[in-house]
Amino acid sequence: MQPNLAASITYAYHFLSEAIIMFLIALPFFYHRFSYVPYGSYFVIIIGACILFSIITRYTTRYIWYIVMAPILFLVFNSLDYPMIFTVLFTLLFVWRYIDIRKEDLISRENIYILFTLLLTAIVSILVRDSFIMIYPFLQFVILFLGYITSQLVVVNKEDRKQIDLKLPFYFIGILGLGATIFFFLFESARNVALYVGQGFFNAIGGVIRGFSNILSFLTVEQRGWPEQTPDDAKHGDGYWNQLEEYNVVEGMSVFLIVAIAILLIALVTFFIMILWRKRSKQKLVEAEQSDAVSYSSLSGSTGNNTYSRNPFNKYFNRPSDPIRKLVYQFERKAAKQNKGRRPFETIEDWFMRINVGADIYVYQKVRYGGKRASDQEVKSLKVQLKEMEAKLDL
C-alpha cells in the first residue's frame, strides 16, 4: 500500500467530522429560522466534497485546486435552495477546513471532535424538537471509528493485519446503532427531562441572583418625582403622577448582572477549553520525547513516528491474537497492576531479568520478531512457565 493512502484516509475522516460539527451548529438556525433541516442533501454533499478533495490530495500538493472547487460547491448548495448565508459559509468553510487539515503532516483530533459532538448534541437536543438530529452524532462516531481503523489497516503488514479482530467494527457499530435507535424512540422523554433539569438549574441561578439582590436592596437613590407645582398648575392632573416612586439600584442593574454572569460563564468555558488544549499540546511534546524502544503493548506497525495510532480507539487493536504474544501480553498486564510492569526503555529480556522470571523467551522472540508460528507444545510450555512465575510473584 502506498504510504500516502493512510494520510488521505485520515484527512478524509477528519474533514467529514468537522463538516458534521458545522451542521450541528447550523441545525438550530435551519430549524427555527428556515423551518426545514437538510439532513439528507447535506450528507450527500459532504461525501461528494470529501471524495473530490481526496482525489485532489492523491494527485497534487497544490492548494489552489481546492480553491478552484469552491465555485462548484457554491453552485451545488445554491441549486439545492440552501439559504444564501449558509451557501457562502459552507463553501468557504469546506475549502478552508480541508486545506488546514491537509497542511498537517501528522494529525489526530478525534478526542476534540468527540467532545464537541457530545456538547453540541446536548445543546441541539434542547433547542430542536426533532429526533432525526441523532442521525448526525451517530454518523460522527461511525466515521471516526471506521476512518481510524481503515487508516491503520493500510499501513500494517499482512501478518499484523491478520491479528486484528475484524469483527470488532461490526460489534461497535451494532452497539452504537442499538443505542441510537433506543435514544431515537425515547428522544422526546429524554428532551423533557433535559429541559426540566435545565429549568431547575436556571431557577437555582435566579434564586442566587434574587438573594444577592436582597442583600444589596438597601442601596437606594434619592426619591424622584415631578417638580413642585402650585395647585393651579396641577389642577388638570388627578395627583397620580405626583406620587413619588422609589428606585432600587439592583432592580435597575438586573440586566447588567445577567449580562455579567453570562460573560463570566463564557469566560469560564473558554478558560476550560484553553486548559484542555494546553494539556493536549504538552502531552504531544511528552510523547515526542519518549523513547522509540519497542513496546510490547503496541502494534508492531506503530512506532513513535506514526501518530495515526494515537487515538481513543487504539486500545481495541493493541491486543494480539497470536497465542504466544497473547500469553506475554496477559502476563505483562498482570505485572503492571503490581508495579512490576515493563519499563518503556526495557527489552523483554531486560524486563524478565529484572523481575527474576525464568521463562524461555526464545519462543516469544521467534514469533514477535521472526514472524514464525509456535507449536502447540511451545505454547503449553510457555503457559506453564508464566503461571509458575505469576504464583512466585503473587500476580
Secondary structure, DSSP 8 states (H G I E B T S, - for coil): --HHHHHHHHHHHHHHHHHHHHHHHHHHHHHHHSS---HHHHHHHHHHHHHHHHHHHHH---THHHHHTHHHHHHHHHHTT--HHHHHHHHHHHHHHHHHHHH-SS---HHHHHHHHHHHHHHHHHH---GGGGHHHHHHHHHHHHHHHHHHHTTS-HHHHHTS-TTHHHHHHHHHHHHHHHHHHTHHHHHHHHHHHHHHHHHHHHHHHHHHHHHTTT-B---B------TTTTTTS-SGGGS-B--BHHHHTHHHHHHHHHHHHHHHHHHHHHHHHHHHHHHHHHHHHS-----TTS-TT--TT-GGG-STTGGGG-S--SHHHHHHHHHHHHHHHTT----TT--HHHHHHHTT-----HHHHHHHTT-----HHHHHHHHHHHHHHHHHHT-
